[in-house]
Amino acid sequence: MNYRDRIIQLKKTKNAIILAHYYQIAEIQDIADYVGDSLGLAQQASQANSDLIVFAGVHFMAETAKILSPETKVVIPDIEAGCSLADSCPPEKFSAFRNKYPDHIVISYINCSAEIKTMSDVICTSGNAKQIVESFPEDQKIIFAPDKNLGAYINNITGKNMVLWDGSCEVHDILSTEAIINLKIEHPDAKLVAHPECKAQVLELADYIGSTTAMLNFTKTDHTQKYIIATETGILHQMRKNSPKKKFIIVPTDETCSCNDCPYMKLNTMEKLNKCMEDEVPEIKLDDKTIELAKKPINKMLDISRKLNLIK
C-alpha cells in the first residue's frame, strides 16, 4: 500500500483531519482535508470535530491549532519544522522590548511562538493585518511583531506609526530587487504578485500585494496570463490547479534554481505524514496557562475577522 492510500485509511480509522499550508509539497496539499493560509487554518482548527489534528505546516501553526482545540491531540510530521520569523522573536527579549512601551498594545503576526501570543493583545495574519490594525482608535499606540516588513507595509498603507520588532522571514526577506527586475525585463507581459513579508523595495515593484490566499484569488480572477510570484514555491501548485493555462514564474533565491523553498515547510514528507499518523507523534503539548493566555488574542482576531466578513 502506498503512502497516499495508507494516509487515507488512517484518516478514517483515527477520525483525523489533515490541515496543510499552501507551502507544503503538492502531494501533501492534495491529500489534506483543508489547504489554506494562516487565517483559514486557524479558523479550521477552531472548528475541528475530530480526534486527531494532523498539522502539515510548521511548529507555530500546530501550536495555534492546539491553542484553539486544546482537547484534541495535535501532531506534526516533523517537530523540527520551525520558522525563521518565529525564531527571530525570542520571548525574553520581546518581553523586555514590550516593557519599554507600557502605553502600547501589542498586535502580533500569527507567525510567532505561543509565548509571544501570550504577550499579545490581538493576533493578525497577512490576510487581515490592515483591518485588525484599523479596528483600533486612531490614537492607539501599537507595537507590531515580529515581522518588520509586514509591519512597515501596514504602516505605509494605513498612515500608522507602529513600533516594529526587528524580525523577518528568511524566505521573503532574501528576495532581491535585482532578480525581480531581471524577470520583469525578461517577461514584460507578466504582473509581479508579492507577499507583504517581502522588503519594501520589492513591494514597490509589485502590481499586486496580498496574503497567500489573496495572491491565489488574484491570479485566478485577473485577466493577465503570466505572473512573477514573490513568495514561497508551494503556492504555485494551487495557482496552476486554478489556472492551468496561465504561466507562473517564482522569484528565485539565487541563480542556481528557479525556486524559493522554505526549508522548514519542506521538512514534511508523505513518509513522515504517514508515520506521525500511525504513531500519533510528535505531539504538540502546551500547558493550560499558555493555552488560556494565547487563546484570547487569537479569538479576538477571529471575532474581528467575522465582524468584518473576512471569515464566516
NORVEN-V215782 format. One record per backbone hydrogen bond with DSSP energy under -0.5 kcal/mol. NH is the residue of the N-H (numbers start at 1). CO is the residue of the C=O. Records with the same first field share a line. If there is no record, write none. Layout:
# NORVEN-V215782
NH->CO, CO
This chain:
# NORVEN-V215782
6->2
7->3
8->4
9->5
10->6
11->7
12->8
13->9
14->10
15->12
16->11
17->52
19->17, 54
20->34
21->56
22->36
24->21
28->25
29->25
30->26
31->27, 28
32->28
33->18
34->18
36->20
41->37
42->38
43->39
44->40
45->41
46->42
47->43
48->44, 45
51->15
52->15
53->73
54->17, 52
55->53, 75
56->19, 54
57->55
59->81
61->58
62->58
63->59
64->60
65->61
66->62
67->63
68->64
69->65
70->67
72->69
73->51
75->53
76->282
77->55
81->78
82->80
87->83
88->84, 85
89->86
94->90
95->91
96->92
97->93
98->94
99->95
100->96, 97
101->98
104->101
105->141
107->105, 143
108->106, 122
109->145
110->124
112->110
117->113
118->114
119->115, 116
120->117
121->106
122->106
123->297
124->108
128->125
129->125
132->128
133->129
134->130
135->131, 132
136->133
140->137
143->105
144->163
145->107
148->146, 167
149->167
151->147
152->148
153->149
154->150
155->151
156->152
157->153
158->154
159->155
163->142
165->144
167->146, 165
170->168
172->169
173->169
174->170
175->172
180->176
181->177
182->178
183->179
184->180
185->181
186->182
187->183
188->185
190->187
191->226
193->191, 228
194->208
195->230
198->195
199->172
202->199
203->199
204->200
205->202
206->202, 203
207->192
208->192
210->194
215->211
216->212
217->213
218->214
219->215
220->216
221->217
222->218
227->247
228->191
229->227, 249
230->193, 228
231->229
233->260
235->232
236->233
237->234
238->234
239->235
240->236
241->237
242->238
243->239
246->243
247->225
249->227
250->248
251->229
252->250
253->259
257->254
259->257
263->261
266->262
267->264
268->265
273->269
274->270
275->271
276->272
277->273
278->274
279->275
280->276
284->74
285->283
291->287
292->288
293->289
294->290
295->291
296->292
297->293
298->294
299->295
300->296
301->297
302->298
303->299
304->300
305->301
306->302
307->303
308->304
309->306
310->305
311->305
